[in-house]
């Protein structure tokens, strides 16, 4: 006898699934598909209610373990992202919340815990983001029915504006450095490349003839991985001065084959590049100290500086965004491009002159418009 059969997939809490089926009725009674679908409506509601029931015994520690096994080991994330998530999960979230049942985690409790952490607002926001991702994972596998982190308020506003360097300071630092610290610092200051991208360069990634740099990989703790995002993989232009510096360094290094690291370390016989933090501590920061520059400087300082100086020199937001390889212009404007003091003073002088009725120098690209 021909019958209508309702089939569905039922997910288990370990992420696996199985197919289920149930006979709806004979075709002789339910003559059309529409009739069968109408008859199965009540059954579908019962099945959905049954399979969506959320267990109450899972803890945050169990969810963290499941997330690391299923998601972080999937290969979908860069080495740096895995490190950040593992640090937040193992060192911050697990010690405080590991023994809590998922349904006992509340937005207010999370909010107060984040407020008590001795970190900058941006760091707290990252912790919140990781916790929220963890709960979304739990909802996907039906371990949790809601995401309490979505209701947590957490400001990411910076407490202090990060330091940027002036062109004079950059020139001074370059003048104090020997190779290869000089070339890698020049590369960072002009291109705004991330440190993993800087030390992940191989000579085959550089096309000096066409003046382009291909971003193929990112090196984090000497582990090779993909660049941060799809946008990060876009090629960069190479200025003439930068091309000359890179050519000069290639003539000096003993590791100049196309497959060699651009900043290969002799200590590893060229198998690995220099450690970024080691080069910063041993060469760049001492040069900064000798110059008397009282600023907090890391590799990311050069990236922020590049974006700020590009904007200050008249580059459009779109051009700066593409050179920095940001996903959106908002990132360029809100997080990186800061107006330098000289630009602010010049803008204020112009405004003062306008109010005082003084003659204002013509601005390139502008035109005078008469008004009644």
One Martini backbone bead per residue (centre of mass of N, CA, C, O) as a GRO file, in nm:
protein
  372
    1UNK     BB    1   0.096   0.037   0.023
    2UNK     BB    2   0.062   0.365  -0.023
    3UNK     BB    3   0.259   0.626   0.139
    4UNK     BB    4   0.314   0.884   0.353
    5UNK     BB    5   0.637   1.044   0.432
    6UNK     BB    6   0.806   1.180   0.711
    7UNK     BB    7   1.109   1.371   0.708
    8UNK     BB    8   1.402   1.409   0.934
    9UNK     BB    9   1.649   1.586   1.116
   10UNK     BB   10   1.843   1.479   1.400
   11UNK     BB   11   2.013   1.637   1.656
   12UNK     BB   12   2.286   1.613   1.843
   13UNK     BB   13   2.498   1.734   2.102
   14UNK     BB   14   2.772   1.641   1.930
   15UNK     BB   15   2.673   1.723   1.609
   16UNK     BB   16   2.525   1.495   1.521
   17UNK     BB   17   2.312   1.293   1.294
   18UNK     BB   18   1.972   1.185   1.203
   19UNK     BB   19   1.730   1.005   1.043
   20UNK     BB   20   1.375   1.048   1.021
   21UNK     BB   21   1.048   0.870   1.033
   22UNK     BB   22   0.689   0.904   0.933
   23UNK     BB   23   0.374   0.800   0.896
   24UNK     BB   24   0.089   0.971   0.780
   25UNK     BB   25  -0.053   0.811   0.525
   26UNK     BB   26  -0.254   0.710   0.289
   27UNK     BB   27  -0.314   0.779  -0.043
   28UNK     BB   28  -0.619   0.706  -0.041
   29UNK     BB   29  -0.675   0.953   0.165
   30UNK     BB   30  -0.416   1.127   0.060
   31UNK     BB   31  -0.425   1.239  -0.265
   32UNK     BB   32  -0.242   1.485  -0.191
   33UNK     BB   33   0.023   1.678  -0.097
   34UNK     BB   34  -0.144   1.896   0.049
   35UNK     BB   35  -0.287   1.699   0.238
   36UNK     BB   36  -0.032   1.589   0.372
   37UNK     BB   37   0.078   1.861   0.479
   38UNK     BB   38  -0.168   1.921   0.659
   39UNK     BB   39  -0.140   1.658   0.835
   40UNK     BB   40   0.171   1.734   0.935
   41UNK     BB   41   0.163   1.990   1.113
   42UNK     BB   42   0.129   1.873   1.399
   43UNK     BB   43   0.375   1.685   1.387
   44UNK     BB   44   0.593   1.904   1.347
   45UNK     BB   45   0.552   2.047   1.617
   46UNK     BB   46   0.626   1.806   1.795
   47UNK     BB   47   0.912   1.760   1.684
   48UNK     BB   48   1.032   2.042   1.739
   49UNK     BB   49   0.983   2.032   2.046
   50UNK     BB   50   1.160   1.779   2.093
   51UNK     BB   51   1.443   1.865   1.944
   52UNK     BB   52   1.459   2.165   2.105
   53UNK     BB   53   1.539   2.061   2.360
   54UNK     BB   54   1.719   2.179   2.638
   55UNK     BB   55   1.965   2.108   2.819
   56UNK     BB   56   2.069   2.157   3.179
   57UNK     BB   57   2.381   2.028   3.227
   58UNK     BB   58   2.551   2.223   3.084
   59UNK     BB   59   2.858   2.376   3.073
   60UNK     BB   60   3.094   2.602   2.998
   61UNK     BB   61   3.327   2.398   2.989
   62UNK     BB   62   3.193   2.208   2.781
   63UNK     BB   63   3.161   2.420   2.559
   64UNK     BB   64   3.456   2.488   2.524
   65UNK     BB   65   3.551   2.206   2.445
   66UNK     BB   66   3.366   2.182   2.195
   67UNK     BB   67   3.462   2.434   2.042
   68UNK     BB   68   3.763   2.352   2.014
   69UNK     BB   69   3.711   2.083   1.865
   70UNK     BB   70   3.520   2.193   1.627
   71UNK     BB   71   3.629   2.492   1.555
   72UNK     BB   72   3.941   2.554   1.614
   73UNK     BB   73   4.017   2.268   1.450
   74UNK     BB   74   3.907   2.330   1.141
   75UNK     BB   75   4.092   2.564   0.976
   76UNK     BB   76   3.930   2.856   0.954
   77UNK     BB   77   4.165   2.977   1.123
   78UNK     BB   78   4.398   3.160   1.232
   79UNK     BB   79   4.651   3.154   1.447
   80UNK     BB   80   4.580   3.417   1.595
   81UNK     BB   81   4.282   3.358   1.653
   82UNK     BB   82   4.330   3.103   1.820
   83UNK     BB   83   4.496   3.240   2.040
   84UNK     BB   84   4.286   3.443   2.136
   85UNK     BB   85   4.064   3.238   2.209
   86UNK     BB   86   4.225   3.061   2.405
   87UNK     BB   87   4.290   3.281   2.606
   88UNK     BB   88   3.998   3.369   2.676
   89UNK     BB   89   3.892   3.088   2.756
   90UNK     BB   90   4.124   2.979   2.959
   91UNK     BB   91   4.206   3.261   3.129
   92UNK     BB   92   3.902   3.394   3.171
   93UNK     BB   93   3.632   3.227   3.143
   94UNK     BB   94   3.682   2.951   3.282
   95UNK     BB   95   3.756   3.033   3.582
   96UNK     BB   96   3.470   3.180   3.627
   97UNK     BB   97   3.243   2.994   3.431
   98UNK     BB   98   3.281   2.679   3.408
   99UNK     BB   99   3.055   2.581   3.642
  100UNK     BB  100   2.838   2.695   3.484
  101UNK     BB  101   2.538   2.694   3.371
  102UNK     BB  102   2.405   2.818   3.093
  103UNK     BB  103   2.126   2.923   3.231
  104UNK     BB  104   2.305   3.095   3.464
  105UNK     BB  105   2.384   3.301   3.256
  106UNK     BB  106   2.395   3.655   3.286
  107UNK     BB  107   2.415   3.974   3.179
  108UNK     BB  108   2.480   4.121   3.450
  109UNK     BB  109   2.713   3.939   3.540
  110UNK     BB  110   2.891   3.992   3.295
  111UNK     BB  111   2.905   4.299   3.317
  112UNK     BB  112   3.043   4.308   3.599
  113UNK     BB  113   3.290   4.139   3.523
  114UNK     BB  114   3.402   4.324   3.302
  115UNK     BB  115   3.434   4.577   3.487
  116UNK     BB  116   3.655   4.421   3.679
  117UNK     BB  117   3.854   4.421   3.467
  118UNK     BB  118   4.212   4.512   3.409
  119UNK     BB  119   4.116   4.649   3.125
  120UNK     BB  120   4.064   4.761   2.837
  121UNK     BB  121   3.786   4.819   2.657
  122UNK     BB  122   3.874   4.658   2.403
  123UNK     BB  123   3.936   4.394   2.554
  124UNK     BB  124   3.654   4.349   2.675
  125UNK     BB  125   3.513   4.330   2.398
  126UNK     BB  126   3.661   4.073   2.310
  127UNK     BB  127   3.560   3.892   2.535
  128UNK     BB  128   3.264   3.923   2.467
  129UNK     BB  129   3.285   3.810   2.177
  130UNK     BB  130   3.378   3.525   2.256
  131UNK     BB  131   3.137   3.457   2.438
  132UNK     BB  132   2.923   3.493   2.216
  133UNK     BB  133   3.033   3.276   2.025
  134UNK     BB  134   3.000   3.043   2.222
  135UNK     BB  135   2.684   3.063   2.243
  136UNK     BB  136   2.624   3.028   1.941
  137UNK     BB  137   2.733   2.745   1.937
  138UNK     BB  138   2.531   2.632   2.144
  139UNK     BB  139   2.276   2.692   1.969
  140UNK     BB  140   2.353   2.521   1.722
  141UNK     BB  141   2.366   2.252   1.929
  142UNK     BB  142   2.142   2.283   2.156
  143UNK     BB  143   2.259   2.390   2.449
  144UNK     BB  144   2.117   2.668   2.387
  145UNK     BB  145   1.849   2.913   2.370
  146UNK     BB  146   2.043   3.155   2.441
  147UNK     BB  147   2.217   3.488   2.433
  148UNK     BB  148   2.328   3.680   2.692
  149UNK     BB  149   2.556   3.859   2.552
  150UNK     BB  150   2.365   4.040   2.372
  151UNK     BB  151   2.286   4.219   2.653
  152UNK     BB  152   2.564   4.332   2.683
  153UNK     BB  153   2.736   4.604   2.810
  154UNK     BB  154   3.021   4.748   2.613
  155UNK     BB  155   3.282   4.955   2.597
  156UNK     BB  156   3.539   5.056   2.331
  157UNK     BB  157   3.653   5.304   2.439
  158UNK     BB  158   3.921   5.481   2.462
  159UNK     BB  159   4.129   5.611   2.707
  160UNK     BB  160   4.370   5.642   2.499
  161UNK     BB  161   4.548   5.771   2.262
  162UNK     BB  162   4.736   5.659   2.030
  163UNK     BB  163   5.039   5.659   1.905
  164UNK     BB  164   5.215   5.872   1.675
  165UNK     BB  165   5.422   5.952   1.410
  166UNK     BB  166   5.642   6.152   1.268
  167UNK     BB  167   5.838   6.209   1.003
  168UNK     BB  168   6.085   6.294   1.173
  169UNK     BB  169   6.089   6.042   1.357
  170UNK     BB  170   6.122   5.832   1.135
  171UNK     BB  171   6.388   5.937   1.022
  172UNK     BB  172   6.544   5.906   1.285
  173UNK     BB  173   6.512   5.600   1.321
  174UNK     BB  174   6.639   5.512   1.050
  175UNK     BB  175   6.920   5.652   1.116
  176UNK     BB  176   6.971   5.438   1.371
  177UNK     BB  177   6.961   5.195   1.176
  178UNK     BB  178   7.029   4.876   1.091
  179UNK     BB  179   7.059   4.595   0.932
  180UNK     BB  180   6.722   4.503   0.884
  181UNK     BB  181   6.566   4.718   1.056
  182UNK     BB  182   6.541   4.948   0.853
  183UNK     BB  183   6.368   4.810   0.628
  184UNK     BB  184   6.130   4.704   0.803
  185UNK     BB  185   6.051   4.988   0.908
  186UNK     BB  186   6.003   5.119   0.634
  187UNK     BB  187   5.784   4.920   0.546
  188UNK     BB  188   5.587   4.979   0.780
  189UNK     BB  189   5.562   5.296   0.738
  190UNK     BB  190   5.463   5.289   0.429
  191UNK     BB  191   5.243   5.035   0.428
  192UNK     BB  192   5.115   4.917   0.707
  193UNK     BB  193   5.199   4.649   0.784
  194UNK     BB  194   5.179   4.375   0.941
  195UNK     BB  195   5.392   4.182   1.120
  196UNK     BB  196   5.318   3.907   0.987
  197UNK     BB  197   5.363   4.020   0.695
  198UNK     BB  198   5.653   4.118   0.711
  199UNK     BB  199   5.777   3.826   0.815
  200UNK     BB  200   5.619   3.666   0.562
  201UNK     BB  201   5.815   3.744   0.353
  202UNK     BB  202   5.912   3.685   0.020
  203UNK     BB  203   6.084   3.742  -0.264
  204UNK     BB  204   5.843   3.631  -0.449
  205UNK     BB  205   5.643   3.876  -0.346
  206UNK     BB  206   5.836   4.065  -0.510
  207UNK     BB  207   5.785   4.337  -0.760
  208UNK     BB  208   6.007   4.563  -0.867
  209UNK     BB  209   5.921   4.629  -1.152
  210UNK     BB  210   5.599   4.679  -1.065
  211UNK     BB  211   5.569   4.771  -0.770
  212UNK     BB  212   5.489   4.501  -0.586
  213UNK     BB  213   5.297   4.345  -0.311
  214UNK     BB  214   5.242   4.028  -0.187
  215UNK     BB  215   4.985   3.886   0.022
  216UNK     BB  216   5.014   3.547   0.141
  217UNK     BB  217   5.115   3.574   0.448
  218UNK     BB  218   5.128   3.488   0.806
  219UNK     BB  219   5.341   3.538   1.093
  220UNK     BB  220   5.296   3.350   1.402
  221UNK     BB  221   5.522   3.240   1.597
  222UNK     BB  222   5.649   3.097   1.330
  223UNK     BB  223   5.359   3.055   1.203
  224UNK     BB  224   5.203   2.970   0.920
  225UNK     BB  225   4.951   3.175   0.753
  226UNK     BB  226   4.692   3.350   0.687
  227UNK     BB  227   4.559   3.618   0.635
  228UNK     BB  228   4.326   3.779   0.810
  229UNK     BB  229   4.184   3.862   0.532
  230UNK     BB  230   4.073   3.907   0.219
  231UNK     BB  231   4.163   4.206   0.209
  232UNK     BB  232   4.466   4.148   0.298
  233UNK     BB  233   4.547   4.012   0.003
  234UNK     BB  234   4.601   4.264  -0.121
  235UNK     BB  235   4.796   4.438  -0.303
  236UNK     BB  236   5.090   4.643  -0.299
  237UNK     BB  237   5.261   4.912  -0.328
  238UNK     BB  238   5.593   5.037  -0.445
  239UNK     BB  239   5.811   5.246  -0.380
  240UNK     BB  240   6.108   5.365  -0.484
  241UNK     BB  241   6.251   5.370  -0.207
  242UNK     BB  242   6.168   5.084  -0.128
  243UNK     BB  243   6.296   4.935  -0.365
  244UNK     BB  244   6.588   5.025  -0.301
  245UNK     BB  245   6.603   4.902  -0.015
  246UNK     BB  246   6.544   4.606  -0.096
  247UNK     BB  247   6.778   4.574  -0.295
  248UNK     BB  248   7.000   4.632  -0.091
  249UNK     BB  249   6.934   4.399   0.104
  250UNK     BB  250   6.965   4.166  -0.104
  251UNK     BB  251   7.275   4.221  -0.146
  252UNK     BB  252   7.346   4.148   0.167
  253UNK     BB  253   7.207   3.892   0.184
  254UNK     BB  254   7.229   3.527   0.195
  255UNK     BB  255   6.897   3.534   0.149
  256UNK     BB  256   6.799   3.561  -0.209
  257UNK     BB  257   6.597   3.372  -0.278
  258UNK     BB  258   6.272   3.343  -0.368
  259UNK     BB  259   6.212   3.136  -0.109
  260UNK     BB  260   6.310   3.340   0.079
  261UNK     BB  261   6.328   3.530   0.336
  262UNK     BB  262   6.362   3.861   0.369
  263UNK     BB  263   6.405   3.820   0.708
  264UNK     BB  264   6.632   3.627   0.757
  265UNK     BB  265   6.782   3.421   1.000
  266UNK     BB  266   7.096   3.319   1.090
  267UNK     BB  267   7.021   3.144   1.345
  268UNK     BB  268   6.834   2.954   1.130
  269UNK     BB  269   6.963   2.948   0.844
  270UNK     BB  270   6.689   3.077   0.701
  271UNK     BB  271   6.427   2.914   0.794
  272UNK     BB  272   6.375   3.183   0.953
  273UNK     BB  273   6.276   3.461   1.074
  274UNK     BB  274   6.266   3.707   1.257
  275UNK     BB  275   6.176   3.824   1.556
  276UNK     BB  276   5.980   4.090   1.611
  277UNK     BB  277   6.025   4.149   1.920
  278UNK     BB  278   6.331   4.137   1.913
  279UNK     BB  279   6.378   4.371   1.716
  280UNK     BB  280   6.233   4.582   1.881
  281UNK     BB  281   6.405   4.561   2.151
  282UNK     BB  282   6.710   4.570   2.022
  283UNK     BB  283   6.662   4.823   1.806
  284UNK     BB  284   6.415   5.025   1.799
  285UNK     BB  285   6.381   5.119   2.098
  286UNK     BB  286   6.671   5.225   2.138
  287UNK     BB  287   6.644   5.441   1.917
  288UNK     BB  288   6.413   5.595   2.048
  289UNK     BB  289   6.566   5.662   2.310
  290UNK     BB  290   6.804   5.821   2.180
  291UNK     BB  291   6.590   6.044   2.063
  292UNK     BB  292   6.363   6.107   2.292
  293UNK     BB  293   6.103   5.939   2.251
  294UNK     BB  294   5.775   5.970   2.421
  295UNK     BB  295   5.660   5.670   2.313
  296UNK     BB  296   5.443   5.416   2.235
  297UNK     BB  297   5.603   5.138   2.069
  298UNK     BB  298   5.499   4.940   1.795
  299UNK     BB  299   5.415   4.786   1.516
  300UNK     BB  300   5.127   4.932   1.505
  301UNK     BB  301   5.224   5.224   1.494
  302UNK     BB  302   5.297   5.223   1.189
  303UNK     BB  303   5.008   5.176   1.090
  304UNK     BB  304   4.873   5.423   1.215
  305UNK     BB  305   5.064   5.629   1.088
  306UNK     BB  306   5.007   5.575   0.791
  307UNK     BB  307   4.707   5.651   0.799
  308UNK     BB  308   4.738   5.940   0.914
  309UNK     BB  309   4.935   6.055   0.694
  310UNK     BB  310   4.758   6.008   0.453
  311UNK     BB  311   4.524   6.191   0.544
  312UNK     BB  312   4.701   6.451   0.600
  313UNK     BB  313   4.813   6.455   0.284
  314UNK     BB  314   4.516   6.402   0.112
  315UNK     BB  315   4.401   6.139   0.119
  316UNK     BB  316   4.160   5.943   0.068
  317UNK     BB  317   3.965   5.724   0.222
  318UNK     BB  318   3.974   5.507   0.001
  319UNK     BB  319   4.281   5.492  -0.034
  320UNK     BB  320   4.349   5.429   0.261
  321UNK     BB  321   4.182   5.174   0.284
  322UNK     BB  322   4.335   5.014   0.059
  323UNK     BB  323   4.623   5.037   0.182
  324UNK     BB  324   4.523   4.902   0.463
  325UNK     BB  325   4.305   4.679   0.414
  326UNK     BB  326   4.014   4.750   0.480
  327UNK     BB  327   3.686   4.663   0.488
  328UNK     BB  328   3.627   4.960   0.597
  329UNK     BB  329   3.612   5.303   0.642
  330UNK     BB  330   3.552   5.308   0.947
  331UNK     BB  331   3.819   5.190   1.040
  332UNK     BB  332   3.999   5.413   0.933
  333UNK     BB  333   3.863   5.652   1.095
  334UNK     BB  334   3.825   5.533   1.398
  335UNK     BB  335   4.115   5.366   1.451
  336UNK     BB  336   4.358   5.531   1.282
  337UNK     BB  337   4.289   5.822   1.182
  338UNK     BB  338   4.491   6.086   1.288
  339UNK     BB  339   4.528   6.402   1.359
  340UNK     BB  340   4.776   6.602   1.355
  341UNK     BB  341   4.877   6.876   1.518
  342UNK     BB  342   4.952   7.054   1.272
  343UNK     BB  343   4.676   7.031   1.132
  344UNK     BB  344   4.506   7.153   1.357
  345UNK     BB  345   4.652   7.425   1.369
  346UNK     BB  346   4.607   7.506   1.074
  347UNK     BB  347   4.299   7.497   1.083
  348UNK     BB  348   4.271   7.709   1.310
  349UNK     BB  349   4.416   7.943   1.164
  350UNK     BB  350   4.214   7.960   0.933
  351UNK     BB  351   3.969   8.023   1.109
  352UNK     BB  352   4.079   8.281   1.240
  353UNK     BB  353   4.124   8.435   0.974
  354UNK     BB  354   3.830   8.433   0.887
  355UNK     BB  355   3.713   8.588   1.133
  356UNK     BB  356   3.928   8.837   1.097
  357UNK     BB  357   3.949   8.897   0.775
  358UNK     BB  358   4.175   8.753   0.647
  359UNK     BB  359   4.399   8.633   0.438
  360UNK     BB  360   4.365   8.333   0.250
  361UNK     BB  361   4.506   8.080   0.132
  362UNK     BB  362   4.490   7.895  -0.128
  363UNK     BB  363   4.317   7.602  -0.207
  364UNK     BB  364   4.356   7.322  -0.353
  365UNK     BB  365   4.055   7.280  -0.544
  366UNK     BB  366   3.941   7.552  -0.483
  367UNK     BB  367   3.666   7.796  -0.474
  368UNK     BB  368   3.519   8.096  -0.517
  369UNK     BB  369   3.215   8.210  -0.350
  370UNK     BB  370   2.960   8.418  -0.392
  371UNK     BB  371   2.769   8.606  -0.147
  372UNK     BB  372   2.503   8.794  -0.012
   0.00000   0.00000   0.00000
